[in-house]
Amino acid sequence: MERYRDMIEIALKHWCENAPEHLRKPLELALLSGGHRIRPILTLAWCEASGGRAEDALPMAVAVELVHTMSLIHDDLPTIDNDLYRRGKKTTHAVYG
């Protein structure tokens, strides 16, 4: 499981680094502020359990984490929960509007 988590963290950092410059900091805040990464870990584990290679499923695992993170950002918005903190840090909308 640690190997999967490391793969996912590296891929997410790489994804943020390659995003348009004006989105990098908000993406880093949203994506790299922690989390258990259960959904992408399960994606990689399922791939290997099915006879595949985790590396081949990494783009899908990143996509799963992106969708999950988007749902958290959306949930935190003022028109929904108006949460100002997630995982002990200010939420994306609290920092970037």
C-alpha positions as CSV (number, residue, x, y, z in Angstrom):
1,M,0.0,0.0,0.0
2,E,2.9,2.4,0.7
3,R,4.2,1.8,-2.8
4,Y,0.9,2.7,-4.2
5,R,0.7,5.9,-2.1
6,D,4.2,6.9,-3.2
7,M,3.3,6.4,-6.8
8,I,0.2,8.5,-6.5
9,E,1.9,11.3,-4.6
10,I,4.6,11.6,-7.3
11,A,2.0,11.5,-10.1
12,L,-0.1,14.2,-8.4
13,K,2.9,16.4,-7.9
14,H,3.9,15.9,-11.5
15,W,0.3,16.7,-12.6
16,C,0.3,20.0,-10.6
17,E,3.7,21.0,-12.0
18,N,2.4,20.6,-15.5
19,A,-0.8,22.5,-15.0
20,P,-1.2,26.1,-16.3
21,E,0.8,28.4,-14.1
22,H,-2.3,30.3,-12.8
23,L,-3.7,27.0,-11.5
24,R,-0.6,25.5,-9.9
25,K,-0.9,27.0,-6.4
26,P,-4.7,26.3,-6.0
27,L,-4.2,22.7,-7.3
28,E,-1.3,22.1,-5.0
29,L,-3.4,23.3,-2.0
30,A,-6.3,21.1,-3.0
31,L,-4.4,18.0,-4.1
32,L,-1.3,17.9,-2.0
33,S,-2.7,18.9,1.4
34,G,-2.9,15.3,2.6
35,G,-5.5,12.6,2.5
36,H,-5.5,8.8,2.7
37,R,-5.7,8.3,-1.1
38,I,-7.9,5.3,-0.5
39,R,-9.7,5.6,-3.9
40,P,-6.6,5.8,-6.1
41,I,-4.9,3.1,-4.0
42,L,-7.9,0.8,-4.5
43,T,-7.7,1.6,-8.3
44,L,-4.0,0.4,-8.4
45,A,-4.7,-2.6,-6.2
46,W,-7.6,-3.7,-8.3
47,C,-5.5,-3.4,-11.4
48,E,-2.8,-5.7,-9.9
49,A,-5.3,-8.1,-8.5
50,S,-6.8,-8.4,-12.0
51,G,-3.4,-9.3,-13.4
52,G,-2.4,-5.9,-14.6
53,R,0.5,-3.5,-13.7
54,A,-0.2,-0.7,-11.2
55,E,1.9,1.6,-13.4
56,D,-0.6,1.2,-16.2
57,A,-3.5,2.2,-14.0
58,L,-1.8,5.2,-12.6
59,P,-3.5,7.7,-14.9
60,M,-6.9,6.3,-13.9
61,A,-5.9,6.5,-10.2
62,V,-4.9,10.1,-10.6
63,A,-8.2,10.8,-12.4
64,V,-10.1,9.2,-9.5
65,E,-8.3,11.4,-7.0
66,L,-9.0,14.5,-9.1
67,V,-12.7,13.8,-9.2
68,H,-12.8,13.1,-5.5
69,T,-10.8,16.3,-4.7
70,M,-13.2,18.3,-7.0
71,S,-16.1,16.9,-4.9
72,L,-14.5,18.2,-1.7
73,I,-13.8,21.6,-3.2
74,H,-17.4,21.8,-4.4
75,D,-18.7,20.7,-1.0
76,D,-16.6,23.4,0.8
77,L,-18.0,26.3,-1.3
78,P,-20.0,29.0,0.4
79,T,-23.3,27.9,-1.3
80,I,-22.9,24.4,0.0
81,D,-21.2,24.0,3.4
82,N,-19.1,27.1,3.5
83,D,-16.2,25.2,5.2
84,L,-13.1,27.4,5.7
85,Y,-10.8,24.6,6.7
86,R,-10.2,21.0,5.5
87,R,-7.5,18.8,7.1
88,G,-6.4,21.7,9.3
89,K,-5.7,24.0,6.3
90,K,-7.7,26.8,4.7
91,T,-9.9,25.5,1.9
92,T,-9.3,26.4,-1.7
93,H,-12.1,29.0,-1.9
94,A,-11.0,30.5,1.5
95,V,-7.6,31.2,0.0
96,Y,-8.2,31.9,-3.6
97,G,-11.9,33.0,-3.7
